[in-house]
Amino acid sequence: MRRLLPLLLMVPLFACGVDGDPVPPPAKAKPGVTLTGEASIGIVSQ
């Protein structure tokens, strides 16, 4: 059991790189808020 424990702890490391080279995450959208449109309160006639 003592010999098996270190092996079991290293199993997640054995899988590193199995699916190929690491790929960086996609670029995030630039932060910011854009508002467009109209707002009105009360009685409006157009």
N, CA, C and O atoms as a MOPAC input file, in Angstrom:
PM7 MOZYME 1SCF
protein

 N      0.82600 1    -1.19700 1     0.00000 1
 C      0.00000 1     0.00000 1     0.00000 1
 C      0.86800 1     1.25800 1     0.00000 1
 O      0.52000 1     2.25300 1    -0.63600 1
 N      1.98800 1     1.21700 1     0.70600 1
 C      2.85400 1     2.39400 1     0.76700 1
 C      3.45700 1     2.70100 1    -0.59700 1
 O      3.68600 1     3.86700 1    -0.91700 1
 N      3.71500 1     1.69300 1    -1.39700 1
 C      4.27800 1     1.91700 1    -2.73000 1
 C      3.20200 1     2.39000 1    -3.70400 1
 O      3.49800 1     3.10300 1    -4.66300 1
 N      1.99700 1     2.00500 1    -3.46700 1
 C      0.89900 1     2.35500 1    -4.36000 1
 C      0.43700 1     3.79700 1    -4.16600 1
 O      0.01600 1     4.43700 1    -5.12900 1
 N      0.50500 1     4.31100 1    -2.96700 1
 C      0.03000 1     5.66000 1    -2.67200 1
 C      0.76300 1     6.73900 1    -3.47900 1
 O      0.09400 1     7.58200 1    -4.07600 1
 N      2.10000 1     6.75800 1    -3.52700 1
 C      2.76600 1     7.78300 1    -4.35300 1
 C      2.40100 1     7.67100 1    -5.82800 1
 O      2.28800 1     8.68400 1    -6.51900 1
 N      2.21900 1     6.46700 1    -6.30600 1
 C      1.83300 1     6.26600 1    -7.70000 1
 C      0.45000 1     6.84800 1    -7.96100 1
 O      0.23300 1     7.49700 1    -8.98400 1
 N     -0.47600 1     6.62200 1    -7.05500 1
 C     -1.83000 1     7.15100 1    -7.21500 1
 C     -1.85200 1     8.67100 1    -7.12800 1
 O     -2.67400 1     9.31500 1    -7.78000 1
 N     -0.96600 1     9.24700 1    -6.33800 1
 C     -0.91200 1    10.70000 1    -6.23000 1
 C     -0.32800 1    11.34100 1    -7.48300 1
 O     -0.58600 1    12.51300 1    -7.75600 1
 N      0.45400 1    10.58600 1    -8.24400 1
 C      1.08500 1    11.12900 1    -9.44700 1
 C      0.27100 1    10.87600 1   -10.71200 1
 O      0.60500 1    11.41100 1   -11.76900 1
 N     -0.78400 1    10.07900 1   -10.62900 1
 C     -1.59400 1     9.75700 1   -11.80800 1
 C     -2.11700 1    11.00700 1   -12.51500 1
 O     -2.07000 1    11.04500 1   -13.74500 1
 N     -2.61700 1    12.03700 1   -11.81200 1
 C     -3.07300 1    13.23900 1   -12.54000 1
 C     -1.95300 1    13.90200 1   -13.33700 1
 O     -2.21200 1    14.50400 1   -14.37900 1
 N     -0.72300 1    13.80200 1   -12.86700 1
 C      0.38800 1    14.40900 1   -13.59200 1
 C      0.73600 1    13.62500 1   -14.85200 1
 O      1.25600 1    14.19700 1   -15.81000 1
 N      0.46000 1    12.34100 1   -14.86300 1
 C      0.76600 1    11.52400 1   -16.03200 1
 C     -0.07100 1    11.94600 1   -17.23000 1
 O      0.36500 1    11.78300 1   -18.37000 1
 N     -1.24100 1    12.47500 1   -17.00400 1
 C     -2.14500 1    12.83800 1   -18.09100 1
 C     -1.81400 1    14.19700 1   -18.69500 1
 O     -2.40300 1    14.56200 1   -19.71300 1
 N     -0.90400 1    14.95200 1   -18.11300 1
 C     -0.56400 1    16.27300 1   -18.64300 1
 C      0.02600 1    16.13800 1   -20.04000 1
 O      0.95200 1    15.35600 1   -20.25600 1
 N     -0.50200 1    16.89000 1   -20.97200 1
 C      0.02300 1    16.87800 1   -22.32700 1
 C     -0.51600 1    15.77000 1   -23.20300 1
 O     -0.08100 1    15.64400 1   -24.34800 1
 N     -1.43500 1    14.97000 1   -22.72400 1
 C     -1.96500 1    13.86800 1   -23.52000 1
 C     -2.73700 1    14.38200 1   -24.72500 1
 O     -2.68000 1    13.77700 1   -25.79500 1
 N     -3.45900 1    15.48800 1   -24.57000 1
 C     -4.29400 1    16.00300 1   -25.65300 1
 C     -3.56000 1    16.99000 1   -26.55000 1
 O     -4.19700 1    17.63300 1   -27.38400 1
 N     -2.26400 1    17.13200 1   -26.41300 1
 C     -1.49400 1    18.00700 1   -27.29400 1
 C     -0.92300 1    19.19800 1   -26.54900 1
 O     -0.98500 1    19.28300 1   -25.32300 1
 N     -0.36700 1    20.11400 1   -27.32400 1
 C      0.22400 1    21.31200 1   -26.74200 1
 C     -0.85500 1    22.19000 1   -26.12100 1
 O     -2.00300 1    22.16600 1   -26.56600 1
 N     -0.50300 1    22.95700 1   -25.10600 1
 C     -1.48200 1    23.84800 1   -24.49300 1
 C     -1.90900 1    24.95000 1   -25.45700 1
 O     -1.10600 1    25.45000 1   -26.24400 1
 N     -3.17300 1    25.31500 1   -25.38300 1
 C     -3.73700 1    26.35500 1   -26.24600 1
 C     -4.19700 1    27.49900 1   -25.35000 1
 O     -4.92500 1    27.26800 1   -24.38400 1
 N     -3.78200 1    28.73400 1   -25.65400 1
 C     -4.21800 1    29.84900 1   -24.81100 1
 C     -5.72000 1    30.08400 1   -24.95300 1
 O     -6.29700 1    29.77400 1   -25.99500 1
 N     -6.35300 1    30.62400 1   -23.92600 1
 C     -7.78900 1    30.90000 1   -24.01100 1
 C     -8.06000 1    32.01100 1   -25.01600 1
 O     -7.17400 1    32.81800 1   -25.29500 1
 N     -9.27200 1    32.06200 1   -25.56500 1
 C     -9.60100 1    33.12500 1   -26.52300 1
 C     -9.54100 1    34.49800 1   -25.85700 1
 O     -9.73600 1    34.62700 1   -24.64900 1
 N     -9.27200 1    35.50600 1   -26.66100 1
 C     -9.18100 1    36.87200 1   -26.14000 1
 C    -10.54200 1    37.31000 1   -25.60200 1
 O    -11.58000 1    37.02600 1   -26.20000 1
 N    -10.52100 1    37.99100 1   -24.49100 1
 C    -11.76500 1    38.46600 1   -23.88600 1
 C    -12.20000 1    39.75700 1   -24.56600 1
 O    -11.38300 1    40.51000 1   -25.09600 1
 N    -13.49300 1    39.99000 1   -24.53700 1
 C    -14.02600 1    41.24000 1   -25.07600 1
 C    -13.56900 1    42.39300 1   -24.18900 1
 O    -13.38200 1    42.22800 1   -22.98300 1
 N    -13.39400 1    43.54200 1   -24.79300 1
 C    -12.97000 1    44.70600 1   -24.02300 1
 C    -14.09800 1    45.12200 1   -23.08000 1
 O    -15.26100 1    45.16100 1   -23.48200 1
 N    -13.76100 1    45.43000 1   -21.83700 1
 C    -14.81100 1    45.84100 1   -20.90100 1
 C    -15.36400 1    47.21500 1   -21.26000 1
 O    -14.64600 1    48.07600 1   -21.76800 1
 N    -16.60800 1    47.39800 1   -20.99600 1
 C    -17.24200 1    48.68200 1   -21.26700 1
 C    -18.73700 1    48.50300 1   -21.42500 1
 O    -19.22700 1    47.38500 1   -21.58800 1
 N    -19.44800 1    49.59600 1   -21.37700 1
 C    -20.89600 1    49.57100 1   -21.50300 1
 C    -21.28200 1    50.51000 1   -22.62800 1
 O    -20.81600 1    51.64800 1   -22.68700 1
 N    -22.13500 1    50.02900 1   -23.52100 1
 C    -22.63800 1    50.85000 1   -24.61300 1
 C    -24.15400 1    50.86000 1   -24.53100 1
 O    -24.78800 1    49.80400 1   -24.52500 1
 N    -24.73200 1    52.04300 1   -24.46700 1
 C    -26.18000 1    52.18200 1   -24.41500 1
 C    -26.64800 1    52.93000 1   -25.64700 1
 O    -26.06600 1    53.94600 1   -26.02600 1
 N    -27.69700 1    52.42800 1   -26.26600 1
 C    -28.30400 1    53.11300 1   -27.40300 1
 C    -29.81100 1    53.04000 1   -27.25500 1
 O    -30.32500 1    52.15200 1   -26.57600 1
 N    -30.52100 1    53.95800 1   -27.87800 1
 C    -31.97300 1    53.92900 1   -27.85200 1
 C    -32.55700 1    55.19900 1   -27.27800 1
 O    -31.87400 1    56.21400 1   -27.13900 1
 N    -33.85600 1    55.12300 1   -26.94100 1
 C    -34.57500 1    56.27500 1   -26.41000 1
 C    -35.26700 1    55.88900 1   -25.11800 1
 O    -35.64300 1    54.73500 1   -24.91600 1
 N    -35.42800 1    56.86300 1   -24.25800 1
 C    -36.18600 1    56.67000 1   -23.03000 1
 C    -37.12200 1    57.85400 1   -22.87100 1
 O    -36.73900 1    58.99700 1   -23.12100 1
 N    -38.34500 1    57.58000 1   -22.45600 1
 C    -39.29700 1    58.67500 1   -22.26100 1
 C    -40.21400 1    58.33900 1   -21.09600 1
 O    -40.48200 1    57.17400 1   -20.80200 1
 N    -40.68400 1    59.39000 1   -20.44500 1
 C    -41.56200 1    59.23200 1   -19.29300 1
 C    -42.78600 1    60.11600 1   -19.51100 1
 O    -42.67000 1    61.24900 1   -19.97800 1
 N    -43.93400 1    59.59800 1   -19.17400 1
 C    -45.15200 1    60.39400 1   -19.27800 1
 C    -45.85500 1    60.15700 1   -20.60200 1
 O    -45.72400 1    59.09000 1   -21.20200 1
 N    -46.60800 1    61.16400 1   -21.05800 1
 C    -47.37800 1    61.07100 1   -22.29400 1
 C    -46.49500 1    61.54200 1   -23.44000 1
 O    -45.94700 1    62.64300 1   -23.41600 1
 N    -46.37500 1    60.69600 1   -24.42200 1
 C    -45.50000 1    61.01100 1   -25.56100 1
 C    -46.30200 1    60.86400 1   -26.83700 1
 O    -46.98700 1    59.85900 1   -27.02800 1
 N    -46.22700 1    61.84400 1   -27.70500 1
 C    -46.85900 1    61.72600 1   -29.01800 1
 C    -45.77800 1    61.90400 1   -30.07400 1
 O    -44.89600 1    62.75500 1   -29.96600 1
 N    -45.88200 1    61.08400 1   -31.07900 1
 C    -44.86700 1    61.16800 1   -32.13700 1
 C    -45.49800 1    61.48900 1   -33.45600 1
 O    -44.79900 1    61.60000 1   -34.46300 1

